[in-house]
Amino acid sequence: MQTTMRQPQRITWTLGNILMYAGLYLLLYVGGVYADDAYNRAAARGDSDLPLPVPVVENVAASAPQAFLAPNLNPDAAASSPGTAPAPARQSSVSRLMIPRIDVDSKVIEVGWTVENEVAVWQVAKYAVGQHQGSANPGEGGNIVMAGHVGGSAPVFQRLIELVPGDQLVVYSAGQQYLYVVRDTQRLQEVGVSDEQRLANASYMDPTDEEVVTLITCWPATGPNAFDQRIVVQAVPFATDTEAEQQSGNNWGLR
């Protein structure tokens, strides 16, 4: 004998199927997001042969604006440091950065800036280390500026604050390896300071007449004052006399 499903049962059955398929879709979506994030983090490792997804950051306009803000290393916080944007006169050749002391081994990609309210805000690579477009390459005798996140799913510079003078880092560029030694470290207040102080902070990204690697991230990563400071680490080419000069210990400065 054939039975007919009553109207309330039919509604319950339909709703149950809808909820089941919705839950399955949500599970697949969340799983896909986590899988994509895990792939990107693995691909950003310097020792990985996995290709980084393109684009990692947005492309920027060919012409540089007249002024820029300090790197917006926290995508949810507004950047606030005026300065002078470097002209993108050269193509980045840096491909990898290693800092053994803090277990950093990351690919490096070139990043530019986006225009916001008639000023430019530096982009930061989401998973890798980003080299500022227009900054120097190893061997060119200028300022090699690189930035990375301190928080989020890929905090490549989470431990940058632990570096001290004398620590070494290796930059891979155009098929060669360049060894640098940390010369000085700074923790700079970025939020709630004068325009003059923010200009001084931004000057660490300016071109230089000497070869130097400048690494930048935000600090702290959490708490009520999250991201209101900048960690700036500068390193110079390795030399025996340089190494001897750096034996003085911690040289952290706070301004």
TARA-V8722 format. One record per backbone hydrogen bond with DSSP energy under -0.5 kcal/mol. NH is the residue of the N-H (numbers start at 0). CO is the residue of the C=O. E is the energy in kcal/mol with one decimal. If there is no record, write none. Layout:
BEGIN
NH_CO_E, NH_CO_E
END
This chain:
BEGIN
9_5_-2.5, 10_6_-2.2, 11_7_-2.3, 12_8_-2.8, 13_9_-2.5, 14_10_-2.7, 15_11_-2.4, 16_12_-2.1, 17_13_-2.4, 18_14_-2.6, 19_15_-2.2, 20_16_-2.6, 21_17_-2.5, 22_18_-2.5, 23_19_-2.2, 24_20_-2.5, 25_21_-2.6, 26_22_-2.4, 27_23_-2.4, 28_24_-2.7, 29_25_-2.8, 30_26_-2.4, 31_27_-2.2, 32_28_-2.3, 33_29_-2.4, 34_30_-2.4, 35_31_-2.6, 36_32_-2.4, 37_33_-2.5, 38_34_-2.3, 39_35_-2.5, 40_36_-2.3, 41_37_-2.1, 42_38_-3.1, 43_39_-1.7, 44_41_-1.0, 45_104_-2.2, 47_44_-1.6, 67_82_-0.5, 68_119_-4.5, 71_121_-1.2, 72_70_-1.6, 74_72_-0.6, 76_73_-2.3, 81_79_-0.6, 88_86_-2.6, 94_171_-2.7, 95_171_-1.1, 96_105_-2.8, 97_169_-2.7, 98_103_-2.6, 101_98_-1.1, 102_99_-1.4, 103_98_-1.9, 104_102_-0.6, 105_96_-2.5, 106_43_-3.3, 107_94_-1.7, 108_128_-2.4, 110_130_-2.8, 113_120_-2.3, 115_113_-0.5, 115_118_-3.7, 118_115_-1.2, 119_66_-1.2, 120_113_-3.2, 121_68_-0.7, 122_111_-2.9, 128_106_-2.3, 129_146_-2.8, 130_108_-2.9, 131_144_-2.5, 132_110_-2.7, 133_89_-0.6, 134_131_-2.1, 135_142_-2.2, 139_136_-1.9, 143_141_-0.6, 143_211_-3.2, 144_142_-0.9, 145_213_-3.0, 146_129_-2.6, 147_215_-1.7, 155_153_-2.1, 156_148_-2.6, 157_154_-2.0, 159_156_-1.4, 161_158_-2.0, 162_159_-1.7, 165_181_-2.1, 166_163_-2.2, 168_179_-2.2, 169_97_-2.8, 170_177_-2.7, 171_95_-2.8, 172_170_-0.5, 172_175_-2.7, 173_92_-1.5, 175_172_-2.0, 177_170_-2.6, 179_168_-2.9, 180_235_-3.1, 181_166_-3.3, 182_233_-3.0, 183_233_-1.6, 184_250_-0.9, 185_231_-2.8, 186_252_-3.1, 187_185_-0.5, 187_229_-3.2, 189_227_-2.5, 190_227_-1.9, 197_193_-2.0, 198_194_-2.3, 199_195_-2.1, 200_196_-2.4, 201_197_-2.5, 202_198_-1.3, 203_200_-1.4, 204_201_-2.1, 205_202_-1.5, 211_141_-2.2, 212_234_-3.1, 213_143_-2.7, 213_211_-0.5, 214_212_-0.6, 214_232_-3.2, 215_145_-1.9, 216_230_-1.8, 218_228_-1.7, 225_222_-1.6, 226_219_-2.8, 227_224_-1.7, 228_218_-2.2, 229_187_-2.8, 230_216_-3.0, 231_185_-2.7, 231_229_-0.6, 232_214_-2.5, 233_183_-2.5, 234_212_-2.3, 235_180_-2.5, 236_210_-0.5, 237_178_-2.6, 242_238_-2.5, 243_239_-1.6, 244_240_-1.7, 245_241_-1.2, 246_243_-1.1, 247_244_-0.6, 248_245_-0.9, 252_184_-1.3, 254_186_-1.9
END
